[in-house]
Amino acid sequence: MANRELEAIKKEIEALREEINTYIEYPEIFKEELVNTSNKIDILINKYIYLSK
């Protein structure tokens, strides 16, 4: 169960990284989106670390 959830978290982090790569081209326009997406990634990384212990 935990392995499936960890894999799902990894995939979600990768998808969010793709979003950031899109937004990074115009950071002044997408500042809010960059901050929100970065916060989502931080939350998922913390969840991943917690579940992998």
QUIJO-V378697 format. One record per residue. N is the residue number from 0. OMEGA is omega in radians with two decimals (999 if undefined). NEAR is the number of other ideal C-beta (glycine too) atoms within 12 Angstrom. Layout:
N;OMEGA;NEAR / N;OMEGA;NEAR
//
This chain:
0;-3.11;8 / 1;-3.14;14 / 2;3.11;12 / 3;3.13;11 / 4;3.09;17 / 5;3.10;21 / 6;3.12;16 / 7;3.11;18 / 8;3.11;26 / 9;-3.13;21 / 10;3.13;16 / 11;3.09;22 / 12;3.12;26 / 13;3.12;18 / 14;3.12;18 / 15;3.08;26 / 16;3.07;21 / 17;3.09;15 / 18;-3.14;21 / 19;3.12;24 / 20;3.09;17 / 21;-3.10;17 / 22;-3.02;22 / 23;3.13;18 / 24;-3.14;13 / 25;-3.03;12 / 26;-3.13;17 / 27;3.12;11 / 28;-3.03;12 / 29;-3.10;19 / 30;-3.11;14 / 31;3.13;13 / 32;3.10;22 / 33;-3.14;24 / 34;-3.13;15 / 35;-3.13;17 / 36;3.10;27 / 37;3.11;23 / 38;3.10;16 / 39;3.13;22 / 40;3.11;25 / 41;3.14;17 / 42;-3.13;18 / 43;3.11;26 / 44;3.11;22 / 45;3.09;16 / 46;3.11;21 / 47;3.14;24 / 48;-3.14;14 / 49;-3.11;14 / 50;-3.09;19 / 51;3.12;15 / 52;999;9
//
